[in-house]
């Protein structure tokens, strides 16, 4: 459809181009638009090869060629002008600028992926969202979910291609590159889709990327939204899931916003308030005074629901030894973790400590 956009623009430019033949060639070498209609459909493989080798501008075959600014990660169109002289070179450059501007406008107005991308980044006025979605034949009330895939290490464009192959239905699912290490999947789902089903979807994506490309990634999952205008909110949820997971569950590869629990609340607190909480929670010694063995004991005690007998069995220590350690903790920091209220305070304090440490590491 985009190919047809070039033809009327070229026709208007012909008079200003000293009546020289103008045209546009696709990345495959096919002439898709031209003021000389007989050229349309011709395939110029040599010109494509020359453009790739010589940096996007070449004079050959009695024409001057110049690649258009790519809208994706590769050059997919080039403009050409009749002649191999300096005038042809100048006209070609001007034509490339004009066609790029027209192409950007077309992408903005008619491309669904561009619309979804701008929607995620909140680059569209709220009052225009439903009008634009109707123009693009997008159901504004369809349930959708946003999965954010963040690569670890150096960016590999192959991940984008893998995801596009996994979700080939371009009318319902959108795979969008937002930055050099973030790819978003906006997928239509049933309104009753739960977090378990979304987690299975994310696991299949993570395993495919791992097995086919040997790359590590983390995937954040937002909630299911029923209105297209809510996509930006769900995208931010997926971002939050990754950021919170990085602090409190660094080993996890799949993080769901709905399952962040108290970590989400702590992440939204000002660091000053977190520091005040730690000072109030530990009226005696700081949590830093506890050694690794003691912290492991506390972790096991929490994992076994504050059950002394079960914890001692799982940790392979005598019950009296465990009780002694718990009493030692009480004397050290003033909290008896056998008491549910104190256990909650201590658990939250551990998470707050993690959050403050992550904030310091980012400075």
C-alpha positions as a Python dict, from the first residue, in 0.01 Angstrom:
ca = {
    (1, 'X'): (0, 0, 0),
    (2, 'X'): (289, 236, 76),
    (3, 'X'): (423, 187, -278),
    (4, 'X'): (119, 362, -422),
    (5, 'X'): (193, 669, -211),
    (6, 'X'): (510, 747, -411),
    (7, 'X'): (352, 772, -758),
    (8, 'X'): (152, 1099, -722),
    (9, 'X'): (446, 1269, -547),
    (10, 'X'): (683, 1178, -829),
    (11, 'X'): (435, 1310, -1085),
    (12, 'X'): (427, 1648, -909),
    (13, 'X'): (806, 1661, -887),
    (14, 'X'): (873, 1582, -1255),
    (15, 'X'): (824, 1941, -1377),
    (16, 'X'): (1075, 2069, -1120),
    (17, 'X'): (1325, 1797, -1212),
    (18, 'X'): (1389, 1927, -1565),
    (19, 'X'): (1156, 1657, -1700),
    (20, 'X'): (1400, 1386, -1600),
    (21, 'X'): (1269, 1039, -1519),
    (22, 'X'): (1214, 992, -1147),
    (23, 'X'): (1137, 668, -968),
    (24, 'X'): (1142, 462, -650),
    (25, 'X'): (1297, 117, -619),
    (26, 'X'): (1217, -129, -340),
    (27, 'X'): (1477, -309, -131),
    (28, 'X'): (1436, -610, -361),
    (29, 'X'): (1533, -397, -663),
    (30, 'X'): (1182, -373, -809),
    (31, 'X'): (1074, -35, -951),
    (32, 'X'): (749, 35, -763),
    (33, 'X'): (684, 391, -888),
    (34, 'X'): (816, 601, -1176),
    (35, 'X'): (729, 892, -1401),
    (36, 'X'): (818, 653, -1683),
    (37, 'X'): (544, 393, -1645),
    (38, 'X'): (731, 143, -1862),
    (39, 'X'): (995, 103, -1587),
    (40, 'X'): (747, -7, -1321),
    (41, 'X'): (796, -374, -1245),
    (42, 'X'): (1157, -389, -1366),
    (43, 'X'): (1401, -545, -1121),
    (44, 'X'): (1749, -393, -1087),
    (45, 'X'): (1949, -632, -869),
    (46, 'X'): (2278, -466, -963),
    (47, 'X'): (2161, -132, -826),
    (48, 'X'): (2064, -288, -490),
    (49, 'X'): (2405, -454, -458),
    (50, 'X'): (2584, -130, -549),
    (51, 'X'): (2383, 73, -296),
    (52, 'X'): (2468, -173, -18),
    (53, 'X'): (2836, -167, -109),
    (54, 'X'): (2874, 209, -157),
    (55, 'X'): (2683, 349, 138),
    (56, 'X'): (2342, 425, -7),
    (57, 'X'): (2433, 648, -304),
    (58, 'X'): (2553, 542, -648),
    (59, 'X'): (2553, 646, -1016),
    (60, 'X'): (2520, 363, -1271),
    (61, 'X'): (2300, 231, -1551),
    (62, 'X'): (2246, 594, -1665),
    (63, 'X'): (2071, 675, -1337),
    (64, 'X'): (2159, 821, -998),
    (65, 'X'): (2033, 620, -697),
    (66, 'X'): (1999, 722, -333),
    (67, 'X'): (1860, 515, -44),
    (68, 'X'): (1572, 663, 150),
    (69, 'X'): (1608, 702, 523),
    (70, 'X'): (1499, 365, 665),
    (71, 'X'): (1186, 348, 878),
    (72, 'X'): (1302, 11, 1012),
    (73, 'X'): (1644, -140, 1069),
    (74, 'X'): (1732, -172, 701),
    (75, 'X'): (1712, 30, 380),
    (76, 'X'): (1399, -80, 200),
    (77, 'X'): (1352, 192, -66),
    (78, 'X'): (1574, 403, -291),
    (79, 'X'): (1491, 697, -520),
    (80, 'X'): (1648, 722, -865),
    (81, 'X'): (1684, 1006, -1119),
    (82, 'X'): (1774, 988, -1486),
    (83, 'X'): (2138, 1088, -1553),
    (84, 'X'): (2479, 1044, -1395),
    (85, 'X'): (2578, 1412, -1375),
    (86, 'X'): (2594, 1654, -1085),
    (87, 'X'): (2245, 1786, -1160),
    (88, 'X'): (2101, 1436, -1135),
    (89, 'X'): (2284, 1390, -805),
    (90, 'X'): (2134, 1714, -665),
    (91, 'X'): (1782, 1633, -786),
    (92, 'X'): (1811, 1285, -635),
    (93, 'X'): (1907, 1428, -298),
    (94, 'X'): (1616, 1672, -297),
    (95, 'X'): (1376, 1398, -407),
    (96, 'X'): (1497, 1175, -123),
    (97, 'X'): (1424, 1447, 134),
    (98, 'X'): (1073, 1507, -8),
    (99, 'X'): (989, 1137, -23),
    (100, 'X'): (1119, 1079, 330),
    (101, 'X'): (890, 1352, 464),
    (102, 'X'): (593, 1211, 275),
    (103, 'X'): (677, 864, 396),
    (104, 'X'): (699, 972, 760),
    (105, 'X'): (360, 1141, 730),
    (106, 'X'): (212, 828, 572),
    (107, 'X'): (356, 604, 844),
    (108, 'X'): (214, 833, 1109),
    (109, 'X'): (-131, 839, 954),
    (110, 'X'): (-178, 492, 807),
    (111, 'X'): (56, 244, 973),
    (112, 'X'): (-95, 40, 1257),
    (113, 'X'): (236, -44, 1422),
    (114, 'X'): (333, 323, 1432),
    (115, 'X'): (-4, 407, 1587),
    (116, 'X'): (39, 141, 1856),
    (117, 'X'): (395, 257, 1925),
    (118, 'X'): (283, 619, 1966),
    (119, 'X'): (-2, 498, 2185),
    (120, 'X'): (239, 313, 2416),
    (121, 'X'): (464, 618, 2440),
    (122, 'X'): (165, 852, 2494),
    (123, 'X'): (240, 1053, 2182),
    (124, 'X'): (-128, 1069, 2081),
    (125, 'X'): (-386, 1303, 2231),
    (126, 'X'): (-649, 1107, 2431),
    (127, 'X'): (-930, 1258, 2224),
    (128, 'X'): (-777, 1129, 1900),
    (129, 'X'): (-720, 767, 2006),
    (130, 'X'): (-1056, 616, 1914),
    (131, 'X'): (-1094, 820, 1595),
    (132, 'X'): (-751, 703, 1478),
    (133, 'X'): (-818, 343, 1575),
    (134, 'X'): (-1139, 345, 1368),
    (135, 'X'): (-947, 482, 1069),
    (136, 'X'): (-703, 191, 1101),
    (137, 'X'): (-982, -66, 1158),
    (138, 'X'): (-858, -145, 1507),
    (139, 'X'): (-1116, -255, 1763),
    (140, 'X'): (-1089, -3, 2046),
    (141, 'X'): (-1266, -237, 2290),
    (142, 'X'): (-1070, -557, 2225),
    (143, 'X'): (-885, -709, 2522),
    (144, 'X'): (-508, -682, 2487),
    (145, 'X'): (-197, -741, 2693),
    (146, 'X'): (153, -591, 2676),
    (147, 'X'): (464, -804, 2720),
    (148, 'X'): (794, -617, 2744),
    (149, 'X'): (1107, -814, 2652),
    (150, 'X'): (1435, -665, 2767),
    (151, 'X'): (1755, -818, 2634),
    (152, 'X'): (2060, -869, 2851),
    (153, 'X'): (2392, -771, 2705),
    (154, 'X'): (2445, -643, 2353),
    (155, 'X'): (2138, -592, 2135),
    (156, 'X'): (2069, -860, 1875),
    (157, 'X'): (1821, -774, 1601),
    (158, 'X'): (1750, -1145, 1552),
    (159, 'X'): (1525, -1136, 1859),
    (160, 'X'): (1289, -903, 1674),
    (161, 'X'): (1268, -1144, 1380),
    (162, 'X'): (1209, -1442, 1610),
    (163, 'X'): (917, -1267, 1779),
    (164, 'X'): (766, -1163, 1447),
    (165, 'X'): (780, -1525, 1335),
    (166, 'X'): (617, -1638, 1659),
    (167, 'X'): (332, -1390, 1612),
    (168, 'X'): (280, -1355, 1236),
    (169, 'X'): (-75, -1215, 1249),
    (170, 'X'): (4, -847, 1183),
    (171, 'X'): (-364, -750, 1203),
    (172, 'X'): (-403, -862, 1565),
    (173, 'X'): (-57, -878, 1723),
    (174, 'X'): (214, -611, 1713),
    (175, 'X'): (586, -667, 1771),
    (176, 'X'): (751, -327, 1814),
    (177, 'X'): (1113, -227, 1873),
    (178, 'X'): (1103, 57, 2126),
    (179, 'X'): (1475, 90, 2202),
    (180, 'X'): (1795, -92, 2128),
    (181, 'X'): (1728, -350, 2401),
    (182, 'X'): (1348, -340, 2447),
    (183, 'X'): (1087, -509, 2232),
    (184, 'X'): (714, -489, 2303),
    (185, 'X'): (452, -746, 2212),
    (186, 'X'): (96, -610, 2208),
    (187, 'X'): (-126, -915, 2177),
    (188, 'X'): (-501, -962, 2151),
    (189, 'X'): (-631, -1199, 2418),
    (190, 'X'): (-960, -1325, 2553),
    (191, 'X'): (-1106, -1103, 2827),
    (192, 'X'): (-1092, -1400, 3069),
    (193, 'X'): (-721, -1463, 3016),
    (194, 'X'): (-551, -1496, 3356),
    (195, 'X'): (-195, -1447, 3476),
    (196, 'X'): (-121, -1819, 3449),
    (197, 'X'): (-194, -1821, 3075),
    (198, 'X'): (11, -1505, 3024),
    (199, 'X'): (301, -1655, 3217),
    (200, 'X'): (294, -1964, 2992),
    (201, 'X'): (304, -1736, 2687),
    (202, 'X'): (602, -1548, 2827),
    (203, 'X'): (782, -1872, 2914),
    (204, 'X'): (740, -1998, 2557),
    (205, 'X'): (889, -1671, 2425),
    (206, 'X'): (1181, -1677, 2669),
    (207, 'X'): (1258, -2043, 2592),
    (208, 'X'): (1243, -1982, 2215),
    (209, 'X'): (1484, -1688, 2236),
    (210, 'X'): (1713, -1893, 2460),
    (211, 'X'): (1710, -2205, 2242),
    (212, 'X'): (1731, -2039, 1900),
    (213, 'X'): (1963, -1747, 1975),
    (214, 'X'): (2132, -1846, 2301),
    (215, 'X'): (2041, -1507, 2447),
    (216, 'X'): (1917, -1415, 2794),
    (217, 'X'): (1622, -1186, 2841),
    (218, 'X'): (1369, -1084, 3105),
    (219, 'X'): (999, -1038, 3027),
    (220, 'X'): (761, -808, 3212),
    (221, 'X'): (386, -873, 3184),
    (222, 'X'): (119, -608, 3237),
    (223, 'X'): (-246, -668, 3318),
    (224, 'X'): (-513, -734, 3055),
    (225, 'X'): (-679, -413, 2935),
    (226, 'X'): (-1016, -392, 2760),
    (227, 'X'): (-976, -43, 2611),
    (228, 'X'): (-713, 54, 2355),
    (229, 'X'): (-651, 384, 2537),
    (230, 'X'): (-527, 182, 2837),
    (231, 'X'): (-231, 32, 2649),
    (232, 'X'): (9, 300, 2772),
    (233, 'X'): (-90, 217, 3132),
    (234, 'X'): (-36, -155, 3075),
    (235, 'X'): (300, -85, 2911),
    (236, 'X'): (410, 108, 3221),
    (237, 'X'): (296, -188, 3431),
    (238, 'X'): (523, -419, 3230),
    (239, 'X'): (811, -175, 3281),
    (240, 'X'): (741, -163, 3655),
    (241, 'X'): (731, -544, 3668),
    (242, 'X'): (1082, -566, 3525),
    (243, 'X'): (1222, -290, 3747),
    (244, 'X'): (1067, -429, 4067),
    (245, 'X'): (1168, -783, 3973),
    (246, 'X'): (1525, -665, 3920),
    (247, 'X'): (1533, -548, 4283),
    (248, 'X'): (1345, -821, 4469),
    (249, 'X'): (1361, -1127, 4239),
    (250, 'X'): (1673, -1080, 4030),
    (251, 'X'): (1687, -1448, 3937),
    (252, 'X'): (1342, -1444, 3776),
    (253, 'X'): (1314, -1426, 3397),
    (254, 'X'): (935, -1376, 3388),
    (255, 'X'): (781, -1108, 3610),
    (256, 'X'): (406, -1039, 3624),
    (257, 'X'): (275, -705, 3745),
    (258, 'X'): (-18, -870, 3924),
    (259, 'X'): (218, -1084, 4133),
    (260, 'X'): (459, -814, 4251),
    (261, 'X'): (291, -797, 4590),
    (262, 'X'): (440, -569, 4852),
    (263, 'X'): (749, -512, 4639),
    (264, 'X'): (543, -286, 4413),
    (265, 'X'): (442, -68, 4710),
    (266, 'X'): (798, -40, 4839),
    (267, 'X'): (927, 52, 4492),
    (268, 'X'): (690, 349, 4483),
    (269, 'X'): (800, 487, 4821),
    (270, 'X'): (1048, 775, 4851),
    (271, 'X'): (1389, 660, 4972),
    (272, 'X'): (1373, 905, 5262),
    (273, 'X'): (1058, 737, 5392),
    (274, 'X'): (1222, 394, 5354),
    (275, 'X'): (1521, 505, 5560),
    (276, 'X'): (1287, 637, 5831),
    (277, 'X'): (1108, 302, 5840),
    (278, 'X'): (1435, 112, 5891),
    (279, 'X'): (1536, 343, 6175),
    (280, 'X'): (1200, 290, 6345),
    (281, 'X'): (1191, -86, 6284),
    (282, 'X'): (1534, -156, 6432),
    (283, 'X'): (1548, 31, 6758),
    (284, 'X'): (1860, -159, 6865),
    (285, 'X'): (2126, -279, 6621),
    (286, 'X'): (2100, -241, 6246),
    (287, 'X'): (2013, -535, 6023),
    (288, 'X'): (2373, -525, 5897),
    (289, 'X'): (2487, -677, 6228),
    (290, 'X'): (2326, -1012, 6135),
    (291, 'X'): (2558, -1270, 5982),
    (292, 'X'): (2483, -1491, 5680),
    (293, 'X'): (2393, -1794, 5895),
    (294, 'X'): (2139, -1591, 6089),
    (295, 'X'): (1987, -1444, 5772),
    (296, 'X'): (1958, -1794, 5622),
    (297, 'X'): (1783, -1909, 5939),
    (298, 'X'): (1536, -1622, 5913),
    (299, 'X'): (1473, -1694, 5545),
    (300, 'X'): (1403, -2061, 5619),
    (301, 'X'): (1177, -1966, 5910),
    (302, 'X'): (969, -1743, 5681),
    (303, 'X'): (955, -2004, 5405),
    (304, 'X'): (807, -2253, 5653),
    (305, 'X'): (535, -2018, 5776),
    (306, 'X'): (700, -1940, 6114),
    (307, 'X'): (686, -2308, 6210),
    (308, 'X'): (981, -2385, 6441),
    (309, 'X'): (962, -2765, 6412),
    (310, 'X'): (933, -2769, 6032),
    (311, 'X'): (1211, -2511, 5993),
    (312, 'X'): (1451, -2706, 6215),
    (313, 'X'): (1380, -3020, 6014),
    (314, 'X'): (1435, -2845, 5680),
    (315, 'X'): (1754, -2671, 5797),
    (316, 'X'): (1886, -2989, 5966),
    (317, 'X'): (1935, -2818, 6302),
    (318, 'X'): (1807, -2912, 6647),
    (319, 'X'): (1488, -2739, 6756),
    (320, 'X'): (1660, -2588, 7058),
    (321, 'X'): (1939, -2454, 6838),
    (322, 'X'): (1683, -2281, 6618),
    (323, 'X'): (1506, -2133, 6920),
    (324, 'X'): (1842, -2007, 7051),
    (325, 'X'): (1912, -1836, 6717),
    (326, 'X'): (1569, -1671, 6717),
    (327, 'X'): (1626, -1547, 7073),
    (328, 'X'): (1962, -1411, 6964),
    (329, 'X'): (1792, -1219, 6683),
    (330, 'X'): (1542, -1078, 6931),
    (331, 'X'): (1820, -956, 7161),
    (332, 'X'): (2014, -811, 6869),
    (333, 'X'): (1750, -613, 6679),
    (334, 'X'): (1454, -609, 6916),
    (335, 'X'): (1215, -815, 6699),
    (336, 'X'): (1076, -1157, 6789),
    (337, 'X'): (1013, -1313, 6449),
    (338, 'X'): (797, -1586, 6608),
    (339, 'X'): (538, -1311, 6649),
    (340, 'X'): (349, -1257, 6324),
    (341, 'X'): (352, -878, 6354),
    (342, 'X'): (727, -869, 6416),
    (343, 'X'): (784, -1117, 6135),
    (344, 'X'): (598, -892, 5893),
    (345, 'X'): (802, -589, 5999),
    (346, 'X'): (1126, -782, 5955),
    (347, 'X'): (1025, -920, 5612),
    (348, 'X'): (931, -574, 5488),
    (349, 'X'): (1253, -433, 5634),
    (350, 'X'): (1460, -685, 5437),
    (351, 'X'): (1285, -579, 5118),
    (352, 'X'): (1326, -210, 5196),
    (353, 'X'): (1696, -271, 5254),
    (354, 'X'): (1723, -437, 4913),
    (355, 'X'): (1542, -145, 4751),
    (356, 'X'): (1768, 117, 4910),
    (357, 'X'): (2078, -80, 4806),
    (358, 'X'): (1955, -93, 4444),
    (359, 'X'): (1899, 284, 4453),
    (360, 'X'): (2254, 340, 4578),
    (361, 'X'): (2395, 111, 4308),
    (362, 'X'): (2223, 315, 4036),
    (363, 'X'): (2379, 642, 4153),
}
